[in-house]
Amino acid sequence: MSALRRELDCLLKNEKASEVGHEQVIAKLDEGSRLYQILVLKTTLTIPYTSVFMRLDCGYWSDAAEKRLRHSLQMK
């Protein structure tokens, strides 16, 4: 296992990771962009044939946090 993979495993220890082919990633980006805006961040890291994609779900955002945000937006 490469040093990069070990470091990513350590950083994302509570997240489920999977290996997906390039075509599948592009298809998922295309599908997601129909409903959501997609943000792509690129780095200067150059390791041949290596890409890391992260998909954020709502698991990081609680119902209470959502209500607070919506309430604060209504007040403005």
C-alpha positions in Angstrom: 0.0 0.0 0.0 1.4 3.4 -0.9 2.2 6.1 1.6 -0.6 8.3 0.1 -3.1 5.5 0.5 -2.1 4.9 4.1 -2.3 8.6 4.9 -5.8 8.9 3.2 -7.0 5.8 5.1 -5.8 7.4 8.4 -7.4 10.8 7.6 -10.7 9.2 6.4 -10.8 6.4 9.0 -14.5 6.8 9.6 -15.5 7.0 6.0 -16.2 4.2 3.6 -13.8 4.2 0.6 -14.1 2.3 -2.6 -12.2 2.0 -5.8 -14.1 3.1 -8.9 -13.1 3.2 -12.6 -12.6 6.6 -14.3 -15.7 6.1 -16.5 -17.9 5.4 -13.5 -16.6 8.6 -11.8 -17.4 10.7 -14.8 -20.8 9.1 -15.0 -21.5 9.9 -11.3 -20.3 13.5 -11.8 -22.6 13.8 -14.8 -25.6 12.4 -13.0 -25.0 14.6 -9.9 -24.6 17.7 -11.9 -28.2 17.4 -13.1 -29.4 18.1 -9.6 -26.5 19.9 -7.9 -23.6 22.2 -8.6 -20.3 20.3 -8.7 -17.2 21.7 -7.2 -13.9 20.3 -8.5 -10.7 21.2 -6.6 -7.3 20.4 -8.2 -4.0 20.3 -6.6 -0.4 20.4 -7.8 0.2 16.9 -6.5 1.4 14.8 -9.4 1.2 11.0 -8.9 0.6 9.3 -12.2 -2.7 7.5 -12.5 -4.0 8.7 -9.2 -7.1 10.6 -8.4 -9.1 11.0 -5.2 -12.7 11.9 -5.3 -14.9 12.7 -2.3 -18.7 12.8 -2.3 -20.2 14.6 0.6 -23.6 13.5 1.8 -25.8 15.1 4.4 -24.4 13.0 7.2 -22.2 15.9 8.4 -25.2 18.3 8.7 -27.8 17.7 11.4 -31.5 18.6 11.3 -30.9 21.2 14.1 -28.1 22.8 12.1 -30.3 22.9 9.0 -33.1 24.7 10.9 -30.6 27.2 12.4 -29.3 28.0 9.0 -32.7 28.4 7.4 -33.9 30.6 10.3 -30.9 32.9 10.0 -31.4 33.2 6.2 -35.1 34.2 6.8 -34.0 37.0 9.2 -31.8 38.7 6.6 
